[in-house]
Each structure stands twice: as C-alpha cells, then as structure tokens.
Amino acid sequence: MLALAHKIQDAIESGVVQDQAEVARRLGLTRARITQLMDLTLLAPEIQEEILGLESVDGVEPMSERALRHVSRTLDWGEQRRRWSTLK
C-alpha cells in the first residue's frame, strides 16, 4: 500500500491525475480511503524504508495499512519512531 501511495503521489505531482478525488474515482475507492493510503507517505523515511523492505508471503502484505494508522496519525517523526517500535 505504501508503494501504491507513492505512485498516486507521483501521478498527482506529474499531472497525470488532478487530485486525490480523481484517483478515488478512477480506482473505485472513497476519498477517505485514498487519504488513508496517502498518510503513509508522511511516515518518517526510515520507517518507510523498513516497510518497503518487508516481504509479502503468498501475496499477503506483512503489515496492513490499518496497523500503521496509529503510527501515521502524528506528523512528529520521533513519535512515529516510538509508535513504530511497538509494532515490530
């Protein structure tokens, strides 16, 4: 989901899509769901690296976006790191 969020962000920044609302329409998702995904891009860089380095097993992601919401709810990277450490 983090990789998808970065692809969405790149598409918006490059003008391929106008905004998150357009992405939601195209993907058949709610704007709220797109916002949840995009919040992952606000995680501290080293947390994002760790997440992207996790391997999926049989197509199942090793950590759900939902599990990460508690971490991404704060913009303070120090607090994110503390919250992240409780998930690992």
C-alpha positions, 0 to 999 in steps of 0.5 A: 500500500505504501508503494501504491501511495507513492505512485498516486503521489507521483501521478498527482505531482506529474499531472497525470491525475488532478487530485486525490478525488480523481484517483478515488474515482478512477480506482473505485475507492472513497476519498477517505480511503485514498487519504488513508493510503496517502498518510503513509507517505508522511511516515518518517523515511526510515520507517518507510524504508523498513516497510518497503523492505518487508516481504509479502508471503503468498501475496499477503502484505506483512503489515496492513495499512490499518496497523500503521494508522496509529503510527501515521496519525502524528506528523512528529517523526520521533513519535512515529519512531516510538509508535513504530517500535511497538509494532515490530 
